[in-house]
Amino acid sequence: METDPQITFHGLDASPALTALIGERIAKLEQFYDRITSCRVTVELPHRQGRKGHLYEVAIEMEVPGGMVSVNRTPGNIYAHEDARVAIRDSFDAARRQLEDHVRKTGGVHVKSHPEKRHGKVVRLFPDEGYGFIRTEGGDEVYFQRDSVVRDDWEKLDLESDLQFSLMDGEKGPFAVNVSLRF
């Protein structure tokens, strides 16, 4: 989560036990969907005249890429919500369902991460066989082949050419892909 969760209590004192419970439930939501950017939880004990017992209300607002998940759990006639823990559980269950719907509607879209670009020099080149080796800035030698060189840069390669590339793991160890001349 990009920002720390905000937990607020209205009409009752802040409780370390309830705060810990809310923190656990937020962590479970983050395990399900790790792209939650912020979360605000409000636990309220409204003052209601003429009613026997107090019913807790729990509101949850989560910002996620492409939208907002908002739960405003007013108890209605659910007298189980006389227990704050039950009200919190029910609200987080509703938040999880909304989060699942959001992920399903957005297709669980995640931004693709690209491999880190690395730099090195050609130390061995076998033009007739169509492969060579690059010495990385860290001193390791990495295999590359003609098909991994972009554009028509293969024809321009010679020993000591400065290259930019990405590393991939293969059965025989790392190899370079998206190899291009570095100017």
Secondary structure as a PSIPRED ss2 file (coil, helix, strand):
# PSIPRED VFORMAT (PSIPRED V4.0)

   1 M C   1.000  0.000  0.000
   2 E C   1.000  0.000  0.000
   3 T C   1.000  0.000  0.000
   4 D C   1.000  0.000  0.000
   5 P C   1.000  0.000  0.000
   6 Q E   0.000  0.000  1.000
   7 I E   0.000  0.000  1.000
   8 T E   0.000  0.000  1.000
   9 F E   0.000  0.000  1.000
  10 H E   0.000  0.000  1.000
  11 G C   1.000  0.000  0.000
  12 L C   1.000  0.000  0.000
  13 D C   1.000  0.000  0.000
  14 A C   1.000  0.000  0.000
  15 S C   1.000  0.000  0.000
  16 P H   0.000  1.000  0.000
  17 A H   0.000  1.000  0.000
  18 L H   0.000  1.000  0.000
  19 T H   0.000  1.000  0.000
  20 A H   0.000  1.000  0.000
  21 L H   0.000  1.000  0.000
  22 I H   0.000  1.000  0.000
  23 G H   0.000  1.000  0.000
  24 E H   0.000  1.000  0.000
  25 R H   0.000  1.000  0.000
  26 I H   0.000  1.000  0.000
  27 A H   0.000  1.000  0.000
  28 K H   0.000  1.000  0.000
  29 L H   0.000  1.000  0.000
  30 E H   0.000  1.000  0.000
  31 Q H   0.000  1.000  0.000
  32 F H   0.000  1.000  0.000
  33 Y C   1.000  0.000  0.000
  34 D C   1.000  0.000  0.000
  35 R C   1.000  0.000  0.000
  36 I C   1.000  0.000  0.000
  37 T C   1.000  0.000  0.000
  38 S E   0.000  0.000  1.000
  39 C E   0.000  0.000  1.000
  40 R E   0.000  0.000  1.000
  41 V E   0.000  0.000  1.000
  42 T E   0.000  0.000  1.000
  43 V E   0.000  0.000  1.000
  44 E E   0.000  0.000  1.000
  45 L C   1.000  0.000  0.000
  46 P C   1.000  0.000  0.000
  47 H C   1.000  0.000  0.000
  48 R C   1.000  0.000  0.000
  49 Q C   1.000  0.000  0.000
  50 G C   1.000  0.000  0.000
  51 R C   1.000  0.000  0.000
  52 K C   1.000  0.000  0.000
  53 G C   1.000  0.000  0.000
  54 H C   1.000  0.000  0.000
  55 L C   1.000  0.000  0.000
  56 Y C   1.000  0.000  0.000
  57 E E   0.000  0.000  1.000
  58 V E   0.000  0.000  1.000
  59 A E   0.000  0.000  1.000
  60 I E   0.000  0.000  1.000
  61 E E   0.000  0.000  1.000
  62 M E   0.000  0.000  1.000
  63 E E   0.000  0.000  1.000
  64 V E   0.000  0.000  1.000
  65 P C   1.000  0.000  0.000
  66 G C   1.000  0.000  0.000
  67 G E   0.000  0.000  1.000
  68 M E   0.000  0.000  1.000
  69 V E   0.000  0.000  1.000
  70 S E   0.000  0.000  1.000
  71 V E   0.000  0.000  1.000
  72 N E   0.000  0.000  1.000
  73 R E   0.000  0.000  1.000
  74 T C   1.000  0.000  0.000
  75 P C   1.000  0.000  0.000
  76 G C   1.000  0.000  0.000
  77 N C   1.000  0.000  0.000
  78 I C   1.000  0.000  0.000
  79 Y H   0.000  1.000  0.000
  80 A H   0.000  1.000  0.000
  81 H H   0.000  1.000  0.000
  82 E H   0.000  1.000  0.000
  83 D C   1.000  0.000  0.000
  84 A H   0.000  1.000  0.000
  85 R H   0.000  1.000  0.000
  86 V H   0.000  1.000  0.000
  87 A H   0.000  1.000  0.000
  88 I H   0.000  1.000  0.000
  89 R H   0.000  1.000  0.000
  90 D H   0.000  1.000  0.000
  91 S H   0.000  1.000  0.000
  92 F H   0.000  1.000  0.000
  93 D H   0.000  1.000  0.000
  94 A H   0.000  1.000  0.000
  95 A H   0.000  1.000  0.000
  96 R H   0.000  1.000  0.000
  97 R H   0.000  1.000  0.000
  98 Q H   0.000  1.000  0.000
  99 L H   0.000  1.000  0.000
 100 E H   0.000  1.000  0.000
 101 D H   0.000  1.000  0.000
 102 H H   0.000  1.000  0.000
 103 V H   0.000  1.000  0.000
 104 R H   0.000  1.000  0.000
 105 K H   0.000  1.000  0.000
 106 T H   0.000  1.000  0.000
 107 G C   1.000  0.000  0.000
 108 G C   1.000  0.000  0.000
 109 V C   1.000  0.000  0.000
 110 H C   1.000  0.000  0.000
 111 V C   1.000  0.000  0.000
 112 K C   1.000  0.000  0.000
 113 S C   1.000  0.000  0.000
 114 H C   1.000  0.000  0.000
 115 P C   1.000  0.000  0.000
 116 E C   1.000  0.000  0.000
 117 K E   0.000  0.000  1.000
 118 R E   0.000  0.000  1.000
 119 H E   0.000  0.000  1.000
 120 G E   0.000  0.000  1.000
 121 K E   0.000  0.000  1.000
 122 V E   0.000  0.000  1.000
 123 V E   0.000  0.000  1.000
 124 R E   0.000  0.000  1.000
 125 L E   0.000  0.000  1.000
 126 F E   0.000  0.000  1.000
 127 P C   1.000  0.000  0.000
 128 D C   1.000  0.000  0.000
 129 E C   1.000  0.000  0.000
 130 G C   1.000  0.000  0.000
 131 Y E   0.000  0.000  1.000
 132 G E   0.000  0.000  1.000
 133 F E   0.000  0.000  1.000
 134 I E   0.000  0.000  1.000
 135 R E   0.000  0.000  1.000
 136 T E   0.000  0.000  1.000
 137 E C   1.000  0.000  0.000
 138 G C   1.000  0.000  0.000
 139 G C   1.000  0.000  0.000
 140 D C   1.000  0.000  0.000
 141 E E   0.000  0.000  1.000
 142 V E   0.000  0.000  1.000
 143 Y E   0.000  0.000  1.000
 144 F E   0.000  0.000  1.000
 145 Q E   0.000  0.000  1.000
 146 R H   0.000  1.000  0.000
 147 D H   0.000  1.000  0.000
 148 S H   0.000  1.000  0.000
 149 V E   0.000  0.000  1.000
 150 V C   1.000  0.000  0.000
 151 R C   1.000  0.000  0.000
 152 D C   1.000  0.000  0.000
 153 D H   0.000  1.000  0.000
 154 W H   0.000  1.000  0.000
 155 E H   0.000  1.000  0.000
 156 K H   0.000  1.000  0.000
 157 L C   1.000  0.000  0.000
 158 D C   1.000  0.000  0.000
 159 L C   1.000  0.000  0.000
 160 E C   1.000  0.000  0.000
 161 S C   1.000  0.000  0.000
 162 D E   0.000  0.000  1.000
 163 L E   0.000  0.000  1.000
 164 Q E   0.000  0.000  1.000
 165 F E   0.000  0.000  1.000
 166 S E   0.000  0.000  1.000
 167 L E   0.000  0.000  1.000
 168 M E   0.000  0.000  1.000
 169 D E   0.000  0.000  1.000
 170 G E   0.000  0.000  1.000
 171 E C   1.000  0.000  0.000
 172 K C   1.000  0.000  0.000
 173 G E   0.000  0.000  1.000
 174 P E   0.000  0.000  1.000
 175 F E   0.000  0.000  1.000
 176 A E   0.000  0.000  1.000
 177 V E   0.000  0.000  1.000
 178 N E   0.000  0.000  1.000
 179 V E   0.000  0.000  1.000
 180 S E   0.000  0.000  1.000
 181 L E   0.000  0.000  1.000
 182 R C   1.000  0.000  0.000
 183 F C   1.000  0.000  0.000
